[in-house]
Structures are given as C-alpha cells and as structure tokens.
Amino acid sequence: MGNSTSCCVSSSPKIRRNAHSRLESYRPEQDLSREDTGCNLQHISDREYIDDMNMDFNPSDHPRASTMFLSKSQTDVREKRKSLYINHHPPGQLRRKYSSCSTIFLDDSTVSQPNLKYTIKCVALAVYYHIKNRDGDGRLLLDIFDEKLHPLSKSEIPTDYEKHDPEQKHIYRFVRTLFNAAQLTAECAIVTLVYLERLLTYAEIDICPANWKRIVLGAILLASKVWDDQAVWNVDYCQILKDISVEDMNELERQFLELLQFNINVPSSVYAKYYFDLRSLAEGNNLSFPLEPLNRDRACKLEAISRLCEDKYKDFRKSAKRRSVSLDNLTVVRWSPAILS
C-alpha cells in the first residue's frame, strides 16, 4: 500500500521457497522496462476523467449531461423572448396564474405520473427542434429509417420531401395517433425521447424530414416493450399503420436495438432529468401545463402520497443503517444553552 505502482506491478521481492521449503538466497532481477512492468496501464482516475469528457455527448446515459433537445431549443427561445421584448408583449403575462396565501395553483403532472397530453406535446416539440436545428454536416442517412425506401403509407412521397421541415403540430399528430391507438402512457413518451437521443448519439446520425417518422416509430416501439408490462406487439402497429408489414417492423426493431448497442437501460436519474427538461422546454415555449387551484380532496391525496413515501423511505433508512460508525465520521448534535440578556 502507499506505493503508487502497487496496483499495477508486483509487490516488493518476497522470499521464495523450493520444493523442500529451503530458503534460497535473494537474486536481484534484471531491470524491466515500463511496458514489461505494466506501468503504462491507464490509471483509473484518467479513465474517469475521459468518461466525464464524453458525458456531454451521451445525455441519455449520464444524468448530469444536458439534454440535446433543450440545447437545440435555446437559440429559438432567446429569439422569441427578444422579439416579444421588442414588441412589448410579455409572454403569457395575462394568462399566467400565480399562487397566493389563500389559493395554491398546481398542475396534475408529476415525475411519477406525467400528464399524457402535454407530455406528448413536449416530446413532439423536442423532436421538432431536433429536426429544425440539426447539424446538417452531411451525416449518413441509414436506409432502415429512410421513408422513401420504407414508406409508412402507400401515398406518393414528394420528390423534395426531405427539404421541408415538418411542423410541430404534424409531429404531435403522428405521435398522438400512435399513443392513443396503442394506449401508451406518458412515461413511455419520455423513454421514447431518451431512446431517440441515444440513437442519434450512438449511431452519429441526424433526424431529418426524410427519416423522422421511422425513427420516432422505432423509439416508441422499443419504449413500449421496455416500459409497459403488457407491451404492444409489432403486428398491432400494423393495424394502426395499415400499409406497413410485420417484417418491416421486425427489421426496424432489430436494427434499432443494434444501433443502441442493446443498451435499453434508463436510470431513474436520467428519466427525471428528461422530465424536468421537458417542463423547461414547455415553459420556454409558452406551453404551460394546465393549472388548477388546490382543493381539499387533492390536498388530502397529496398528503397521503407524501406520508406513504415517507414511511417507505423511513423503512429503507432503517434497513440500510450501519451497526457501527467510525469515530472519524461520528457527528454528535451539541446543545448549547441560550443566553438572554
């Protein structure tokens, strides 16, 4: 211990014994090169530093990395605020409700039970900013996501289809149709966005007018199977999208998984980050969640949920309590008498 190279090379020379357990005289070994001793191995702190550097490029894996859709929307949000300031139109000042001592306004969306309608609107808005503010550096367009090669309908696709960005309401209508028909939850919409950004990061592709529908469809397909206990089958999506075959859905799912490197894990911290970033996106685009005054019944329900969570984590803390504590980390609350003059 204490030696900086103790974890990489052998320890100090030990006394060796032969078959008859007789001591041999110590023979100094020849000088070994750095490659032979293994000192050229990367230190663990260096590896962690590299992971921290790559953290910004993997927001779907690291909870402290900023989401891609929120970064892409910042420019447009600043322009909107600047335009409203110049035209002297405060954003939503007359429609916004403020809480007071007598009335508290709350929305019905929480991180554990998001509002389905507004979560889908926020996800559609995030996809819209991905398409609008894409890099456009000539990244590879994969064939499996190209709607010209794998159309979702039999209607003819315009020749300049890839040159016109879809509107936000068009994206919302497409996502809402899938969620309503398959009866998916709001949590599934958040996981869909996580998989979408993970695909863009891992595969190093951009989402554009020519591939956004199939990318969103593949993310919804995978998120519904991972999140919901009773997942929607691929053949069920063929009933929603009449002109797509089961073989095409299976191939889309297979290649989507391969591009994700089969990493379908979504930590709770990443899920919470995407939820709150979607709320920030909604606030920046005046897409506020519906506020309602807090009534007695809802207050009792929130109090019951809070008490349930408190009891749950209290039992968890008891089970995780250590039987012994080091004296170095021991902290004792000291009470000092108050002196009133």
Disulfide bonds with the S-S distance in Angstrom:
none
